[in-house]
Amino acid sequence: MTGERDLARLLSGMRPELNPGRYVFVAIPDGRIPIGLDPVVTVQEAEGRTLVLHQQEADAASLAYDYVAGWITLRVHSALDAVGLTAAVAQALAEEGLSCNVVAGFHHDHLFVPYDSAGVAVAILHRLAERSA
């Protein structure tokens, strides 16, 4: 199934959903994911591997982190080559002083926002969707 490319449809149909839990970004310099961890995102960088995982997993494994995030999934099936969705979402959040780390999956875009502001971020995204309808 091909994802949506039309920006107006992407925005009006994004249906932001806050996933339960607290998520953290950790750096694994040697790139090996410790046994027992189940990251929701992995990114290989020259400096090592970045993992995004439940805060409880990082704490149990004594992994250091300094950013605790809420995870929002945009439920619209966006095409990987769609233009403008990330920019529009980031701009709407930035206008309210919220940072946003975006990860694209095959079917959906995922936003990691400051945990304490995750509910506010979802409300901002709902308003953006309503304005775009």
Secondary structure, 3 states (H helix, E strand, C coil): CCCECCHHHHHHCCCEEEEEEEEEEEEECCCCCCCCCCCCEEEEECCEEEEEEEHHHHHHCCCCCCCEEEEEEECCCECCCCCCHHHHHHHHHHCCCCCCEEEECCCCEEEEEEHHHHHHHHHHHHHHHHHHC
